[in-house]
Amino acid sequence: MAYKSVYKGIIFIEGQEEFIQNFGPVEYKKGASLYNNQLKNLDDVKEQLAEKKRALGGNAVIYFKYGQKSTSWFKSLFLSLDDNVNWYGEGQAVLLSVDKYKEIIEKLNN
């Protein structure tokens, strides 16, 4: 069974789930900014994916993957960054049926 969480009404599922419609991939790679990447957290990643999902449609992100990746040694050495970690997140924006959405929310709230 895939791990599930909810963030601002959007269900994030680290695996597969039955859905009505697939709106396509959503992706976030923190790294455009050179500073304070490590100060970000998982909620920041979910927020970015949620914004992209809202633009596409749906009520969930399936196949949700996330984590941190080190930046190159070059950036760390020559740019004197406070940290050398970038966040990433990705998944598929989908529409779950009303019944499936309610079922998952109810399980998460218990």
C-alpha positions as CSV (number, residue, x, y, z in Angstrom):
1,M,0.0,0.0,0.0
2,A,1.4,3.4,-1.0
3,Y,2.0,6.1,1.5
4,K,-0.6,8.9,1.3
5,S,-0.7,12.4,2.7
6,V,-2.8,15.5,2.2
7,Y,-1.5,19.1,1.7
8,K,-4.0,21.9,1.3
9,G,-6.7,19.6,0.1
10,I,-4.5,17.8,-2.4
11,I,-3.7,14.1,-1.9
12,F,-0.1,13.1,-2.5
13,I,0.3,9.3,-3.1
14,E,3.7,7.7,-3.3
15,G,2.5,5.0,-5.7
16,Q,-0.4,4.1,-7.9
17,E,-4.1,4.8,-7.3
18,E,-7.1,4.4,-9.5
19,F,-8.1,7.7,-11.2
20,I,-10.6,9.1,-13.6
21,Q,-8.3,11.4,-15.6
22,N,-4.6,12.0,-15.9
23,F,-3.6,15.6,-16.4
24,G,0.1,14.9,-16.9
25,P,3.4,15.3,-15.0
26,V,4.2,17.9,-12.4
27,E,7.8,18.5,-11.4
28,Y,9.7,20.8,-9.1
29,K,13.5,21.2,-8.9
30,K,14.7,23.7,-6.4
31,G,18.0,25.2,-7.6
32,A,17.2,28.3,-9.6
33,S,18.1,30.3,-6.5
34,L,21.7,29.9,-5.2
35,Y,20.9,30.5,-1.5
36,N,18.8,28.9,1.2
37,N,17.9,25.7,-0.7
38,Q,18.4,23.5,2.4
39,L,16.1,25.7,4.4
40,K,13.2,24.5,2.3
41,N,11.2,21.6,3.5
42,L,8.8,18.9,2.1
43,D,5.8,21.3,2.5
44,D,7.6,23.7,0.2
45,V,8.0,21.0,-2.4
46,K,4.3,20.0,-2.1
47,E,3.3,23.7,-2.4
48,Q,5.2,24.0,-5.7
49,L,3.7,20.8,-7.0
50,A,0.2,21.8,-5.8
51,E,0.4,25.1,-7.7
52,K,1.4,23.2,-10.9
53,K,-1.3,20.6,-10.3
54,R,-4.0,23.4,-9.8
55,A,-3.0,24.8,-13.2
56,L,-3.5,21.4,-14.8
57,G,-6.5,20.3,-12.8
58,G,-7.3,17.3,-10.6
59,N,-7.3,16.7,-6.9
60,A,-4.3,14.4,-6.4
61,V,-0.6,13.7,-7.3
62,I,0.2,10.0,-7.8
63,Y,3.7,8.4,-8.2
64,F,4.9,11.2,-5.9
65,K,8.6,11.2,-5.4
66,Y,10.7,13.7,-3.6
67,G,14.1,14.2,-1.9
68,Q,17.3,16.2,-1.8
69,K,20.2,16.2,-4.2
70,S,23.7,17.6,-3.6
71,T,24.8,20.4,-5.9
72,S,28.0,20.1,-7.7
73,W,31.3,20.5,-5.8
74,F,32.1,23.4,-8.1
75,K,29.1,25.4,-6.9
76,S,29.9,24.6,-3.3
77,L,33.6,25.4,-3.6
78,F,33.6,28.6,-5.7
79,L,30.3,30.2,-4.9
80,S,30.6,29.8,-1.1
81,L,27.0,28.7,-0.7
82,D,25.5,28.3,2.7
83,D,24.4,24.8,1.7
84,N,24.8,22.4,-1.1
85,V,21.5,20.7,-1.3
86,N,18.6,21.1,-3.7
87,W,15.0,19.8,-3.2
88,Y,13.1,18.0,-6.0
89,G,9.6,16.5,-6.4
90,E,7.6,15.0,-9.2
91,G,4.5,13.0,-9.9
92,Q,1.3,12.8,-12.1
93,A,-1.6,15.2,-11.6
94,V,-4.8,13.2,-11.6
95,L,-8.5,13.4,-10.8
96,L,-9.7,10.8,-8.3
97,S,-13.4,10.0,-8.1
98,V,-15.3,11.8,-5.4
99,D,-15.8,8.5,-3.5
100,K,-12.1,7.6,-3.7
101,Y,-11.0,11.1,-2.6
102,K,-13.4,11.0,0.4
103,E,-12.3,7.5,1.3
104,I,-8.6,8.5,1.4
105,I,-9.3,11.7,3.3
106,E,-11.3,9.8,5.9
107,K,-8.5,7.3,6.4
108,L,-5.9,10.0,6.7
109,N,-8.0,11.8,9.3
110,N,-8.5,8.7,11.5
